[in-house]
């Protein structure tokens, strides 16, 4: 039964996402030549896609704290590809993602038209370009979310933060907010660390997504810290944000 449930969920997620993205892209290509801002349209589309997919996958949310208002700079721990769903639901945002995502078939194009910023983590000089793009990206329509661990984890520990992407907020002394996210599954499902958190090279995205879809229900807890951190030293900023994120993880278990 769980296999049938997983297949149905996957088919519905694909159908729902493609349908709403097609509608979004139709209006997107009209907005760009006209010189209109596409962010409000993107925010509405991604919030709708995220809410719909959450219902399909039976993901419930428990939010504590107050989400920051755009423009903002937000960091949090990274556990899964599902992390973007609550962020699109509760905030108006875009992301910094690894450059490899840009080359993914179909999905890479979709993500690019959603305004995601790509960074080549193998090229240190690319950080300069990304910081320049970040300064142009923050506006009243959207904030920016980064996952400073640089990769995902199993949720039991938080990896060290990489300070390179904090260069821009450190340089201009921009307040940076921290948040934390965690997942729980039902007693009849595999633990979230195995079926929701997607980390390491244990399996492909497709295999993991199929396993995740077999869960009867997923509970996502997310806490938004309300006190921002300001520092002109990106390493100090990184350490302070890491400490805050750790404390938030303890709050939500």
C-alpha positions, 0 to 999 in steps of 0.5 A: 500500500505504501508503494501505491501511495508513494507513486500517486503522491509523486505523480500528483506533485509532478502534475501540480508543479508543472501546471502551476509553473506553466501558468507562472511562466506564461505571465513571466514572459509577459512581465519581463519585456514590459519591465515589470517586477516578476518577484510578486508573481514568483512569490504568489506562484511558489507559495501556491506550489509549496502549499499544494505540494505540502498537502499532497505529501501530507506535510504539516507545519509548526512555526514559532517566532516571527518570519523576517520581512523583505528585504532580509538576509536569513540563514538556517540549517539545511536538511532536505530539498523540502526545506524550501517549502516552509520558506516559500510559505512563510516568507517572500524569498529567493535562494543561493544554490550550487551552480550544478542545479542550474544544469539539471534537466528541466528543473534547472531552467525552472529554478533559474526563472524563479530568480535563484542565485547560483554559485560555483563553490569550486571557484572562490572568485565566484563569491565576488560575483555572487555578492554583487548579485546579492546586493542587487537582489535584496528589495522590498519584494524579497529577502535572501535565504542561504544555507551556510553549511554548504550541504545537507545533514541528517539533522542530529548535528549542525555542520560548521558555517562557511563564512564566504557568502556572509561577506556582503552582509559583513561588508555593509553591516547588514543585519542577518537573521537565523532560523532552524528547521527539523522534521518528524515522521509518524511511528509507522514511518521510517525516521525523518533522518532516513526518509526526509533528510537528504544528505551524503551520497547514499542514494539518488534524488529519485530513490530518496524522493520515492522513499520520502513519499512513502511516509504517511505524514511529515511534521516540519518545525521551523523557528525564526529568530527575531534578533538579527546579528550584525558584524563587519567580520564575516567569520565572527558573523558566521560563528554568532549565527551558528550559535543562534541556529544551534540554540534554535534547533534545541528549541524545536527538537 
